[in-house]
């Protein structure tokens, strides 16, 4: 007796493994120290909030490059980053703010929108503005603490240009 279906092509159903991708799970990442900023005059901590492993992979390097390549703000960064316990830069996926958020006159944490991480010019300007706000500059946007623990801008139009 011949096997059923003999001579018919074998058809399998299911996923095409050549096109499947592994979904990464967003998570929070512990702070890592970036040292040697501004010709070894400062350091900062960078942490991730709600980032996938791929998103987090280059975050500390992008932050370090944006800081070190901003000659205009070098003295500002050094004075702010060396104050108190220093600065932590949190890269946040899907925040309520457009570019950055921090608290006026309080050196501590700067929240950076992940969406600007790969735009060196915008990222550098956001970090510069955040350092000015932490230093107490009254000409930049004030921020308020949001219920979820992140900080958001009081006025959307006041975000870093």
Residue frames relative to the residue before (quaternion, step in Angstrom):
aa qw qx qy qz dx dy dz
X 1.0000 0.0000 0.0000 0.0000 0.00 0.00 0.00
X 0.4000 -0.7284 0.5116 0.2182 3.56 -0.87 0.98
X 0.5458 -0.6159 0.4582 0.3360 3.56 -1.12 0.68
X 0.5357 -0.6271 0.4588 0.3304 3.54 -1.03 0.81
X 0.8160 0.2361 -0.1850 0.4942 3.54 -0.97 0.86
X 0.3532 0.7421 -0.5091 0.2557 3.57 1.17 0.17
X 0.7872 0.2886 -0.2357 0.4913 3.53 -0.94 0.87
X 0.6105 0.5211 -0.3616 0.4743 3.62 1.25 -0.08
X 0.5253 -0.6314 0.4490 0.3518 3.58 -1.00 0.67
X 0.4565 -0.6746 0.5164 0.2644 3.51 -1.12 0.73
X 0.0595 -0.7960 0.6024 -0.0025 3.57 -0.71 1.07
X 0.1131 -0.7846 0.6076 0.0485 3.54 -0.83 1.02
X 0.2377 -0.7473 0.5957 0.1738 3.54 -1.03 0.63
X 0.4522 0.6680 -0.5092 0.3000 3.53 -1.23 0.42
X 0.7472 -0.3970 0.2964 0.4430 3.51 -1.30 -0.32
X 0.3732 -0.6576 0.6015 0.2579 3.51 -1.21 0.58
X 0.3216 -0.8037 0.4693 0.1744 3.59 -0.15 1.26
X 0.5956 0.5764 -0.3762 0.4141 3.57 1.14 -0.45
X 0.7432 0.3751 -0.2141 0.5110 3.59 1.18 -0.45
X 0.5498 0.6296 -0.4084 0.3669 3.60 1.18 -0.18
X 0.1463 -0.7705 0.6155 0.0778 3.51 -1.14 0.67
X 0.4565 -0.6506 0.5308 0.2941 3.50 -1.20 0.53
X 0.3345 -0.7328 0.5558 0.2054 3.56 -0.79 0.97
X 0.2932 -0.7543 0.5652 0.1600 3.51 -0.83 1.02
X 0.3697 -0.7284 0.5383 0.2074 3.52 -1.06 0.76
X 0.4105 -0.6924 0.5297 0.2673 3.58 -0.78 0.99
X 0.0650 0.7889 -0.6071 0.0691 3.55 -1.08 0.75
X 0.5063 -0.5976 0.5105 0.3547 3.52 -1.33 0.12
X 0.2332 -0.7817 0.5710 0.0927 3.55 -1.04 0.86
X 0.5016 -0.6544 0.4809 0.2980 3.56 -0.94 0.91
X 0.5843 -0.5986 0.4267 0.3439 3.52 -1.16 0.66
X 0.1283 -0.7392 0.6561 0.0810 3.51 -1.15 0.79
X 0.4224 -0.7066 0.5101 0.2490 3.55 -1.04 0.73
X 0.1406 -0.7324 0.6568 0.1111 3.53 -1.04 0.84
X 0.1338 -0.8203 0.5560 0.0080 3.51 -0.49 1.27
X 0.7424 0.4356 -0.2900 0.4183 3.54 -1.28 0.21
X 0.3429 0.7413 -0.5105 0.2688 3.58 1.17 0.43
X 0.8526 0.1235 -0.0920 0.4993 3.55 -1.19 0.63
X 0.6868 -0.4930 0.2625 0.4651 3.57 0.78 1.10
X 0.6987 -0.5070 0.2407 0.4437 3.54 0.93 1.05
X 0.4782 0.6766 -0.4418 0.3439 3.59 1.12 0.53
X 0.8090 0.1319 -0.0550 0.5701 3.62 1.18 -0.28
X 0.1260 -0.7409 0.6474 0.1266 3.48 -1.41 0.13
X 0.1055 -0.7664 0.6284 0.0820 3.56 -1.30 0.23
X 0.3657 -0.6866 0.5750 0.2534 3.52 -1.28 0.36
X 0.1253 -0.7675 0.6254 0.0645 3.55 -1.09 0.78
X 0.0080 0.7843 -0.6200 0.0171 3.55 -0.92 0.94
X 0.3521 -0.7310 0.5468 0.2067 3.54 -1.25 0.39
X 0.1302 -0.7793 0.6104 0.0567 3.56 -1.08 0.78
X 0.8584 -0.0106 -0.0348 0.5118 3.56 -0.53 1.22
X 0.4646 0.6808 -0.4385 0.3582 3.59 1.13 0.61
X 0.4527 -0.6325 0.5447 0.3134 3.55 -1.19 0.55
X 0.6729 -0.4818 0.3491 0.4395 3.62 -1.18 0.26
X 0.6487 0.5111 -0.3251 0.4609 3.61 0.97 -0.77
X 0.6538 0.5057 -0.3113 0.4689 3.59 0.96 -0.83
X 0.6873 0.4909 -0.2758 0.4588 3.59 0.95 -0.88
X 0.5264 0.7044 -0.3875 0.2768 3.58 1.05 -0.80
X 0.8104 0.2602 -0.1293 0.5089 3.62 0.80 -0.92
X 0.4000 0.7657 -0.4504 0.2256 3.61 1.24 -0.18
X 0.6962 0.4583 -0.3204 0.4502 3.68 0.67 -0.88
X 0.6544 0.5106 -0.3192 0.4573 3.60 1.00 -0.77
X 0.6412 0.5186 -0.3259 0.4623 3.59 1.00 -0.79
X 0.6449 0.5082 -0.3160 0.4753 3.59 0.99 -0.83
X 0.6591 0.5116 -0.3123 0.4542 3.61 0.86 -0.94
X 0.6653 0.5003 -0.3058 0.4621 3.58 0.90 -0.89
X 0.6592 0.5087 -0.3163 0.4546 3.60 0.91 -0.87
X 0.6619 0.4926 -0.3083 0.4735 3.59 1.01 -0.74
X 0.7222 0.4610 -0.2584 0.4462 3.57 0.75 -1.03
X 0.7072 0.4600 -0.2646 0.4673 3.60 1.11 -0.59
X 0.5996 0.5490 -0.3597 0.4579 3.59 1.26 0.11
X 0.1539 -0.8404 0.5168 0.0542 3.56 0.32 1.30
X 0.6003 0.5923 -0.3583 0.4004 3.58 1.05 -0.75
X 0.7863 0.3402 -0.1573 0.4913 3.57 0.93 -0.90
X 0.2912 0.8086 -0.4806 0.1743 3.60 1.24 0.12
X 0.7035 0.4503 -0.2787 0.4739 3.63 0.75 -0.98
X 0.6173 0.5385 -0.3345 0.4659 3.56 1.06 -0.76
X 0.6647 0.4991 -0.3044 0.4652 3.57 0.84 -0.95
X 0.6610 0.5162 -0.3190 0.4414 3.59 0.83 -0.95
X 0.6878 0.4793 -0.3021 0.4538 3.60 0.83 -0.92
X 0.6907 0.4586 -0.2887 0.4789 3.61 0.95 -0.79
X 0.7022 0.4892 -0.2854 0.4315 3.59 0.81 -0.95
X 0.7111 0.4370 -0.2637 0.4835 3.60 1.11 -0.53
X 0.5130 0.6442 -0.4119 0.3901 3.57 1.28 0.17
X 0.8578 0.0578 -0.0462 0.5087 3.59 -0.95 0.86
X 0.8071 -0.2339 0.2085 0.5004 3.53 -0.89 -1.01
X 0.5995 -0.5912 0.3551 0.4062 3.57 1.24 0.22
X 0.5526 -0.6157 0.4758 0.2986 3.51 -1.38 -0.20
X 0.1403 -0.7275 0.6634 0.1052 3.51 -1.20 0.73
X 0.1748 -0.7656 0.6136 0.0824 3.55 -0.90 0.99
X 0.1265 -0.7970 0.5897 0.0308 3.56 -0.57 1.22
X 0.2120 -0.7556 0.6103 0.1079 3.56 -0.70 1.13
X 0.1096 -0.8425 0.5270 -0.0223 3.54 -0.51 1.28
X 0.3163 -0.7147 0.5923 0.1960 3.56 -0.97 0.92
X 0.8778 0.0450 -0.0468 0.4747 3.56 -1.03 0.86
X 0.2049 0.7990 -0.5440 0.1542 3.62 0.73 0.94
X 0.5751 -0.5803 0.4495 0.3611 3.55 -1.33 0.07
X 0.6664 0.4560 -0.3055 0.5046 3.60 1.24 -0.04
X 0.5820 -0.6366 0.3946 0.3167 3.54 -1.19 0.59
X 0.8417 0.0948 -0.0073 0.5315 3.59 0.73 -1.01
X 0.7933 -0.1422 0.1353 0.5764 3.60 0.71 -1.03
X 0.0612 -0.7653 0.6363 0.0747 3.50 -1.35 0.19
X 0.1524 0.7581 -0.6240 0.1128 3.56 -1.10 0.77
X 0.4903 -0.6592 0.4818 0.3048 3.59 -1.25 -0.01
X 0.5073 -0.6710 0.4582 0.2871 3.55 -0.86 1.04
X 0.8605 0.1391 -0.1243 0.4740 3.53 -0.95 0.98
X 0.6719 0.4432 -0.2987 0.5128 3.60 1.24 0.12
X 0.2286 -0.7594 0.5950 0.1307 3.56 -0.56 1.15
X 0.3291 0.7367 -0.5284 0.2639 3.56 -0.66 1.06
X 0.8163 -0.1851 0.1794 0.5170 3.54 -0.31 -1.28
X 0.1504 -0.7263 0.6656 0.0829 3.50 -1.14 0.87
X 0.2053 -0.7595 0.6068 0.1127 3.56 -0.87 0.98
X 0.1068 -0.7941 0.5981 0.0148 3.57 -0.79 1.09
X 0.4338 -0.6830 0.5262 0.2619 3.57 -0.95 0.90
X 0.5021 -0.6705 0.4615 0.2922 3.58 -0.77 1.04
X 0.5949 0.6144 -0.3547 0.3778 3.59 1.07 -0.73
X 0.7265 0.4055 -0.2553 0.4925 3.64 1.11 -0.48
X 0.4039 0.7677 -0.4407 0.2307 3.59 1.26 -0.14
X 0.7613 0.3789 -0.2054 0.4843 3.60 0.96 -0.76
X 0.5967 0.4829 -0.3799 0.5162 3.58 1.27 0.33
X 0.3112 -0.8144 0.4585 0.1725 3.57 0.09 1.34
X 0.6627 0.5143 -0.3199 0.4404 3.60 0.92 -0.83
X 0.6851 0.4673 -0.2801 0.4835 3.59 0.86 -0.95
X 0.6453 0.5195 -0.3168 0.4619 3.58 0.95 -0.86
X 0.6561 0.5140 -0.3080 0.4587 3.60 0.91 -0.89
X 0.6652 0.4916 -0.2993 0.4756 3.58 0.98 -0.85
X 0.6391 0.5233 -0.3257 0.4600 3.60 0.99 -0.80
X 0.6620 0.4904 -0.3058 0.4773 3.60 0.95 -0.83
X 0.6289 0.5265 -0.3264 0.4698 3.57 1.04 -0.77
X 0.6712 0.4856 -0.2965 0.4752 3.59 0.88 -0.92
X 0.6417 0.5245 -0.3253 0.4554 3.59 0.97 -0.82
X 0.6419 0.5115 -0.3257 0.4693 3.60 0.99 -0.79
X 0.6366 0.5171 -0.3283 0.4686 3.59 1.03 -0.73
X 0.6451 0.5092 -0.3204 0.4711 3.58 0.96 -0.84
X 0.6567 0.4981 -0.3176 0.4687 3.61 0.90 -0.87
X 0.6737 0.4888 -0.2875 0.4740 3.56 1.11 -0.66
X 0.6059 -0.6148 0.3299 0.3822 3.57 1.29 0.04
X 0.3369 0.7602 -0.4988 0.2447 3.62 1.21 0.20
X 0.3118 -0.7936 0.4937 0.1709 3.61 -0.55 1.12
X 0.6327 0.5656 -0.3308 0.4126 3.61 1.21 -0.21
X 0.6503 0.4531 -0.3234 0.5169 3.56 1.26 0.20
X 0.6971 -0.5280 0.2881 0.3901 3.59 -1.17 0.49
X 0.3739 -0.6795 0.5853 0.2365 3.51 -1.13 0.78
X 0.2082 -0.7787 0.5794 0.1206 3.57 -1.12 0.57
X 0.2268 -0.7576 0.5954 0.1420 3.54 -1.24 0.39
X 0.5272 -0.6216 0.4764 0.3297 3.55 -1.20 0.54
X 0.2909 -0.7544 0.5650 0.1646 3.57 -0.81 0.99
X 0.6575 -0.5337 0.3581 0.3932 3.59 -1.17 0.45
X 0.6907 0.4977 -0.2901 0.4372 3.58 1.02 -0.72
X 0.6332 -0.5593 0.3302 0.4209 3.59 1.24 0.14
X 0.6202 0.4906 -0.3588 0.4958 3.59 1.19 -0.31
X 0.4034 -0.6809 0.5388 0.2886 3.52 -1.23 0.13
X 0.0724 -0.7926 0.6034 0.0495 3.54 -1.08 0.64
X 0.6190 -0.5713 0.4021 0.3588 3.51 -1.24 0.43
X 0.4871 -0.6426 0.5046 0.3085 3.56 -1.12 0.70
X 0.7886 0.1179 -0.0482 0.6016 3.59 0.99 -0.82
X 0.4572 -0.7162 0.4538 0.2685 3.57 -0.60 1.13
X 0.6778 0.5070 -0.3084 0.4340 3.60 1.00 -0.74
X 0.6224 0.5634 -0.3332 0.4292 3.58 1.24 -0.20
X 0.4429 0.7069 -0.4690 0.2901 3.58 1.18 -0.01
X 0.7066 -0.4761 0.3154 0.4178 3.50 -1.23 0.57
X 0.4845 -0.6891 0.4518 0.2937 3.61 -0.86 0.92
